Amino acid sequence: MTAGMAESQADPARTVTVVPGVTAVQHGLLWLVGFCGAIAIIEPSPYEVAILIMIAFFSTTGLRLRPQFLSLITLLFLVNIGYTICAASLMDRPEIVSWIFTSWYLAVSAVFFAMVAAEDTFARLDALRRGLLAAGLVASLAGLAGYFHLVPGHPDIFTLYGRAAGTFKDPNVLGAFLILPALFALQGVVADPFGKAARGTVTLGIISLAVLLSFSRAAWGQLVFTSTFLLILMYITSPSPTARARLVTVAIIGAAAAAGALVVLLSFESIGNLFKERAALEQSYDAGRFGRFGRYFLGFEMALDLPLGIGPLQFNKYFPEDTHNSYLNAFMSGGWISGICYPALILPTVALGFRHVFVRVPWQRAYLAVFAAFLGTVGESFIIDTDHWRHFWMMLGLMWGMFAAAARYRARPRDPGGALAPRISA
C-alpha cells in the first residue's frame, strides 16, 4: 500500500493529492499558526505573519471553496458590510480604520480555516492541536514567571494589575485563550497511554494555574464549564466501557487533586485576597444603572432606534465603558445588519455543533474539544467583547470545516459487503 493510500484510509476526508514534502510544510505551518496565537503582546503579532504565509502557501498547493461554506461567507460578509457602512463617517480616525480592517481580516481567516479543515482533516487538526498546546505552555509559563516575579529586573513584566497576563496584553484574554489548549491537555490525561497522560497532566496543571492567576472570572467559569462539558461528551461518545470507567476514575481523582491544590494556593495571602475580590459574582463596575448589566438594557433600547448603529468604538462615548457584550456590540457597531447577522452566524453554528457530536469521524476527539471551547466562548460573548479574539474566529472556521469534512465522510461509498470503502487521494 502506498503512503498516499494509507493516509487516505486514515482520513477519508482527504481528497487532495498527497505530496509528502508539501504536506509536511502544510502541517508545519499549521503548527506555527497555532503556536503564534500565544504571542499577542505586540501588534501586528507573529500570528498575522504566520497566517499570511500559510494562506499564500496553501493557496498555491490546493484549497477548495466548498458549497457548504456559502452561508458562512454570506453572513460574515453581511456582518462586516454593516460595520463598514456604520463606520463610513468615522474613517478619518486611524483606530476606526484599524478596527474595520481587523474585522474583515478575521472574517477571511475564519473562511480560510474552514477550507483548511475540510481537507486532510485529522492530520491538519493534529498539527494545529500540537501548536496550540505549545502556545498554551509558553503563554502560561510567561504568565507564571511574571506573577511570581521570576524575571530579574522586570518585576511587572507579563502581568497587569497584579494579574498574570503572560504574552497577552489583557489577563482576561490570556485566560480565554488557554481554554482550548487546556481541553486538549485534559483529553490526553483521560484517554492517552500512561506516559502521554503524565505529560498531559503536567501541561494541564501549568495551564490551569495560569488561568487561576489571570484572575479572570470568565476564564474560571469557562475552564470549569468546558472541562465538565467535554468530559460528558467524551463519556457519552466513547464506545468502550473500559474507556468510560477510566474517564470517570481519572476525572474524580483529578477533581479532588485540583480542589486540594486550590486550597493550598488560596492559603497564600496575596492569592487568596485577590481571589476573594475577583470571585464576587458582581463587581462594582457591574452594578447600577450604567454598570455592565445596566448598559445591556440601555444599549439594546438604543439599538432599536438606530438602524445604522453608532459605529465601532463609539459606545464608551455614551456610557462609562464599552459594551462588554458581543451581540450588543454588533448592533452598536454595525446597526441592524450586523446586529441580526452576527447571532444568525453564531447560534446556528452552535446548533450544528450539537448535531455533529455523535458523528463518528477519525477527528471526533479534536472536534469535541474545539466545540466545547467554542461553546464556552459563545457563552462568554454575552458578558465580554470577543468579536476581535483571533482564536474565536479560528474555532469558528474549524467548526465549519469539520462540518463539511463530516458530510463527505458520511457520504463515502460502501463496498458490496456493506463496509465503508476507503477514499483514495485524487
matplotlib code that plots the C-alpha trace (Angstrom):
import matplotlib.pyplot as plt

x = [0.0, 1.4, 1.8, -1.0, -3.4, -2.6, -3.2, -6.5, -7.7, -6.8, -8.6, -11.2, -11.8, -8.5, -9.2, -6.1, -3.1, -0.6, 2.8, 4.9, 7.1, 4.2, 2.1, 4.9, 5.2, 1.4, 1.3, 4.4, 2.7, -0.5, 1.7, 3.3, 0.0, -1.3, 1.9, 2.0, -1.5, 0.1, 2.0, -0.4, 1.7, 2.9, 1.0, 1.0, 1.6, 3.5, 0.1, -0.7, 2.6, 2.1, -1.5, -0.4, 2.4, 0.0, -2.6, -0.1, 1.3, -2.0, -3.4, -0.7, -0.8, -4.6, -7.6, -11.3, -14.1, -17.0, -20.7, -21.2, -19.3, -21.8, -23.8, -20.7, -19.2, -22.5, -23.1, -19.5, -19.8, -23.0, -21.7, -18.7, -20.7, -22.8, -19.6, -18.2, -21.4, -21.7, -18.1, -18.1, -18.4, -15.6, -12.9, -10.8, -9.8, -6.9, -8.3, -11.6, -9.9, -7.8, -10.9, -12.7, -9.6, -9.2, -12.8, -12.5, -9.2, -10.7, -13.6, -11.2, -9.2, -12.3, -13.1, -9.5, -9.5, -12.8, -11.2, -8.1, -10.0, -12.2, -9.3, -6.8, -8.8, -7.3, -3.7, -4.2, -6.2, -3.5, -0.8, -2.8, -3.5, 0.1, 0.9, -1.8, -0.6, 2.9, 1.4, -0.6, 2.5, 4.6, 1.8, 1.2, 4.9, 5.3, 2.3, 3.6, 7.1, 5.6, 3.2, 5.9, 8.5, 10.9, 12.3, 15.2, 15.0, 11.4, 9.1, 6.0, 6.6, 3.9, 1.4, -1.3, -2.8, -1.2, -2.8, -0.9, -1.2, 1.6, 2.2, -1.1, -2.0, -5.0, -5.3, -8.8, -7.7, -4.9, -7.4, -9.7, -7.0, -5.8, -9.2, -8.7, -5.1, -6.4, -9.1, -6.6, -4.4, -7.4, -8.2, -4.7, -4.9, -8.1, -7.6, -3.9, -1.4, 0.3, 3.4, 1.5, -1.2, 1.6, 2.9, -0.7, -1.2, 1.8, 0.7, -2.9, -1.6, 0.6, -2.2, -4.8, -2.6, -2.1, -5.9, -6.3, -3.7, -5.1, -8.0, -10.4, -13.9, -15.0, -11.9, -12.5, -16.1, -15.1, -12.5, -14.9, -17.8, -16.0, -13.9, -17.1, -18.9, -16.0, -15.8, -19.6, -19.3, -16.3, -18.2, -21.4, -19.5, -17.0, -17.7, -15.7, -16.9, -13.3, -12.6, -15.7, -14.6, -11.1, -12.6, -14.8, -12.0, -9.4, -12.0, -12.8, -9.1, -8.3, -11.2, -10.0, -6.4, -7.5, -9.6, -6.6, -4.2, -6.7, -7.0, -3.2, -2.9, -5.6, -3.7, -1.2, -2.4, -1.7, -3.5, -6.4, -7.2, -7.3, -9.2, -11.9, -12.2, -12.4, -14.7, -17.5, -20.4, -20.9, -18.1, -18.5, -18.4, -21.2, -23.8, -26.0, -27.9, -24.8, -23.0, -22.2, -25.6, -27.5, -25.7, -27.0, -30.7, -29.9, -27.8, -30.4, -33.1, -30.8, -30.2, -34.0, -33.9, -30.7, -30.8, -27.3, -25.9, -23.4, -20.2, -17.3, -15.6, -18.3, -20.2, -18.0, -18.8, -22.4, -21.7, -18.8, -17.4, -17.5, -20.4, -18.8, -21.3, -20.5, -24.2, -24.9, -21.6, -22.8, -25.9, -23.9, -21.0, -22.9, -26.5, -29.4, -27.5, -24.6, -26.9, -29.1, -26.5, -24.0, -26.2, -27.5, -24.0, -23.1, -26.2, -26.8, -23.1, -23.8, -26.9, -24.9, -22.2, -24.5, -25.8, -22.2, -21.3, -22.3, -20.9, -18.2, -15.2, -11.5, -11.1, -14.0, -11.8, -10.4, -13.9, -15.3, -12.5, -13.0, -16.7, -16.6, -14.2, -16.2, -19.5, -17.8, -16.6, -20.1, -21.4, -18.7, -19.7, -22.7, -20.5, -17.4, -16.4, -15.0, -15.5, -11.8, -10.4, -8.2, -8.8, -12.6, -12.6, -10.1, -12.5, -15.5, -13.7, -12.6, -16.1, -17.4, -14.5, -15.2, -18.9, -18.0, -15.5, -18.0, -20.6, -18.1, -17.0, -20.6, -21.2, -18.4, -19.3, -19.8, -18.4, -20.7, -20.3, -21.7, -18.4, -17.3, -14.9, -11.7, -11.4, -8.3, -6.5, -7.1]
y = [0.0, 3.5, 6.3, 8.2, 5.3, 4.8, 8.4, 8.3, 5.4, 7.0, 10.2, 9.7, 13.5, 13.8, 14.4, 16.4, 14.9, 13.6, 15.2, 14.3, 17.4, 19.8, 18.0, 18.3, 22.0, 22.5, 20.7, 22.7, 25.9, 24.9, 24.1, 27.5, 29.4, 27.6, 28.4, 32.1, 32.5, 32.8, 36.0, 38.9, 41.3, 43.1, 44.4, 43.2, 39.9, 36.9, 35.2, 37.6, 37.0, 33.2, 33.4, 35.3, 32.8, 29.9, 31.5, 32.1, 28.5, 26.7, 28.7, 27.5, 23.9, 23.3, 24.7, 24.2, 26.6, 24.2, 24.9, 24.3, 27.5, 29.7, 30.5, 31.2, 33.5, 35.3, 36.0, 37.1, 39.4, 41.0, 41.4, 43.3, 45.3, 46.5, 47.5, 49.3, 51.2, 52.4, 53.4, 55.4, 58.8, 57.8, 56.7, 59.8, 58.2, 55.6, 53.4, 53.0, 52.1, 49.6, 48.1, 47.7, 46.1, 43.7, 42.6, 41.9, 40.1, 37.9, 37.0, 36.0, 33.9, 32.1, 31.1, 30.1, 27.8, 26.3, 25.5, 24.1, 21.9, 20.4, 18.6, 16.1, 16.9, 14.5, 15.3, 19.1, 19.3, 17.3, 19.7, 22.7, 21.0, 20.4, 24.1, 25.3, 23.1, 24.5, 28.0, 27.4, 26.3, 29.3, 31.8, 30.1, 29.9, 33.6, 34.5, 32.4, 33.9, 37.4, 36.7, 35.3, 37.9, 35.4, 37.8, 39.7, 43.5, 43.3, 42.8, 43.8, 42.0, 39.6, 41.0, 43.6, 45.0, 42.1, 39.5, 37.1, 38.4, 36.3, 37.0, 38.9, 42.5, 41.6, 38.8, 38.1, 37.3, 35.1, 33.1, 32.8, 31.7, 29.0, 27.2, 25.2, 24.1, 23.1, 21.0, 19.3, 18.5, 17.2, 14.8, 13.5, 12.9, 10.9, 9.0, 8.6, 5.9, 6.4, 8.2, 10.7, 11.1, 12.0, 14.7, 15.9, 16.1, 18.4, 20.5, 20.8, 21.7, 24.6, 25.9, 25.7, 27.5, 30.3, 30.5, 30.8, 33.5, 35.5, 36.2, 36.3, 35.3, 34.4, 32.2, 30.4, 29.7, 28.7, 26.2, 24.6, 24.5, 23.4, 20.8, 19.3, 19.5, 17.9, 15.0, 14.4, 14.4, 12.0, 9.7, 9.5, 9.2, 6.6, 3.1, 1.3, 0.6, 0.4, 3.9, 5.2, 3.7, 5.2, 8.6, 8.7, 7.5, 10.0, 12.8, 12.1, 11.9, 15.0, 17.0, 16.0, 17.0, 20.3, 21.1, 20.3, 22.4, 25.3, 25.2, 25.3, 28.2, 30.2, 29.9, 32.4, 35.8, 37.6, 34.9, 34.4, 38.1, 38.8, 35.6, 36.6, 40.0, 38.6, 35.7, 38.0, 37.5, 41.2, 43.8, 47.5, 48.1, 45.6, 47.2, 50.3, 51.9, 52.4, 49.3, 46.4, 44.8, 48.0, 49.1, 45.9, 47.0, 50.7, 49.7, 47.4, 50.0, 52.5, 50.0, 49.7, 53.4, 53.4, 51.2, 52.3, 52.0, 54.4, 52.9, 51.0, 52.1, 54.7, 53.0, 54.5, 57.9, 57.4, 55.1, 54.8, 51.7, 49.5, 47.2, 44.0, 42.0, 40.9, 40.7, 44.3, 45.4, 44.1, 46.3, 49.3, 49.0, 47.7, 48.6, 46.2, 44.5, 43.3, 43.0, 40.5, 38.7, 38.2, 35.9, 34.4, 33.2, 32.1, 30.4, 28.1, 27.1, 26.1, 24.1, 22.4, 21.7, 19.7, 17.8, 16.7, 15.5, 11.9, 11.7, 9.0, 10.5, 10.0, 13.5, 13.2, 13.7, 17.0, 18.1, 17.6, 19.8, 22.6, 22.5, 22.7, 25.6, 27.4, 26.9, 28.4, 31.4, 31.9, 32.0, 34.4, 36.7, 37.7, 39.3, 40.5, 41.6, 38.5, 39.7, 40.5, 37.5, 35.6, 32.2, 32.7, 33.1, 30.3, 28.0, 29.2, 28.4, 25.0, 24.1, 24.8, 23.0, 19.9, 20.1, 19.9, 17.1, 15.1, 15.4, 14.0, 11.3, 10.1, 10.1, 7.6, 4.8, 1.3, -1.9, -4.8, -6.2, -3.0, -1.7, 1.8, 1.9, 3.9, 7.1, 7.2, 10.5, 12.1]
z = [0.0, -0.9, 1.7, -0.1, 0.2, 3.8, 4.7, 2.7, 4.7, 7.9, 6.9, 4.2, 4.2, 2.2, -1.5, -2.4, -4.0, -1.3, -1.9, 1.2, 1.1, 0.6, 3.2, 5.8, 5.1, 5.4, 8.8, 9.9, 9.1, 10.9, 14.0, 13.6, 13.4, 16.5, 18.3, 17.2, 18.6, 22.0, 21.1, 21.3, 23.3, 20.1, 17.1, 14.4, 16.1, 14.7, 14.3, 11.5, 9.7, 10.1, 8.8, 5.7, 5.0, 5.4, 3.2, 0.5, 0.7, 0.9, -1.9, -4.2, -3.1, -3.2, -1.4, -2.3, -1.6, -0.9, -1.3, 2.4, 3.2, 1.3, 4.4, 6.4, 3.8, 3.2, 6.9, 7.5, 4.6, 5.8, 9.4, 8.1, 5.5, 8.4, 10.3, 7.3, 6.5, 10.1, 10.2, 6.9, 8.7, 11.1, 8.6, 9.3, 12.6, 12.4, 15.2, 13.3, 10.1, 12.0, 13.7, 10.4, 8.7, 11.7, 11.4, 7.7, 8.2, 11.0, 8.8, 6.0, 8.4, 9.5, 5.9, 5.4, 8.5, 7.2, 3.9, 5.5, 8.0, 5.3, 3.7, 5.3, 8.4, 11.0, 10.3, 10.0, 13.2, 15.0, 13.8, 14.9, 18.2, 18.9, 18.1, 20.4, 23.2, 22.8, 22.7, 25.9, 27.7, 26.6, 27.5, 30.8, 31.8, 30.9, 33.0, 35.9, 35.6, 35.6, 38.5, 40.8, 39.7, 38.2, 35.6, 37.0, 36.6, 35.2, 38.2, 36.3, 33.0, 31.9, 34.5, 34.7, 37.9, 39.8, 37.5, 35.1, 31.6, 30.0, 26.4, 26.1, 26.9, 28.9, 31.6, 30.5, 27.0, 28.3, 30.4, 27.4, 25.0, 27.4, 27.4, 24.2, 25.0, 28.5, 26.9, 24.6, 27.6, 29.5, 26.7, 26.9, 30.7, 30.5, 27.2, 26.4, 27.4, 30.8, 29.5, 27.4, 30.1, 32.6, 30.3, 29.7, 33.5, 33.9, 30.9, 32.3, 35.7, 34.3, 32.1, 34.9, 37.3, 34.7, 34.3, 38.0, 38.4, 35.5, 38.0, 35.1, 36.4, 32.8, 32.3, 35.6, 34.6, 31.1, 32.4, 34.8, 32.4, 29.2, 31.1, 32.5, 29.2, 27.4, 29.8, 29.5, 25.7, 25.8, 28.1, 26.1, 22.8, 24.0, 22.5, 25.2, 28.8, 29.9, 28.5, 30.2, 33.6, 33.2, 32.3, 35.4, 37.7, 36.4, 36.5, 40.1, 41.1, 39.1, 40.6, 44.1, 43.3, 41.8, 44.9, 47.1, 45.1, 45.1, 48.9, 49.2, 46.7, 48.4, 51.7, 50.3, 51.3, 48.0, 46.0, 48.5, 48.8, 45.1, 44.5, 47.0, 45.4, 41.9, 42.8, 43.8, 41.3, 41.0, 40.9, 41.4, 37.7, 37.1, 39.3, 38.9, 36.0, 34.0, 35.2, 32.9, 33.1, 33.2, 30.0, 28.2, 28.6, 27.8, 24.8, 23.3, 23.8, 22.0, 19.2, 18.4, 17.5, 15.5, 12.3, 11.5, 15.0, 16.3, 14.7, 16.1, 19.3, 20.0, 22.8, 25.5, 24.2, 25.5, 28.5, 31.1, 29.5, 26.4, 25.6, 27.1, 25.1, 21.5, 20.5, 21.7, 20.1, 16.8, 16.9, 18.1, 15.7, 12.6, 13.1, 12.4, 9.5, 11.8, 14.8, 13.1, 11.1, 13.9, 16.0, 12.8, 12.2, 15.8, 17.0, 14.0, 14.3, 17.9, 16.7, 14.0, 16.6, 18.8, 15.7, 14.9, 18.4, 17.7, 14.1, 14.1, 12.3, 12.8, 14.2, 16.7, 19.7, 18.4, 17.3, 20.8, 22.3, 19.7, 20.1, 23.9, 23.7, 21.0, 23.0, 26.1, 24.2, 22.7, 26.2, 27.3, 24.4, 26.5, 29.1, 27.2, 23.7, 22.0, 18.4, 17.8, 19.5, 17.0, 18.5, 18.4, 14.6, 14.2, 16.1, 14.1, 10.9, 12.2, 13.1, 9.6, 8.0, 10.2, 9.3, 5.6, 6.2, 8.2, 5.4, 2.9, 5.3, 5.8, 2.0, 1.4, -1.0, 0.6, -0.8, -1.6, 1.9, 3.4, 4.8, 4.1, 1.3, 1.8, -0.2, -2.3, -2.9, -6.2]

ax = plt.figure().add_subplot(projection="3d")
ax.plot(x, y, z, "-o")
ax.set_aspect("equal")
plt.show()
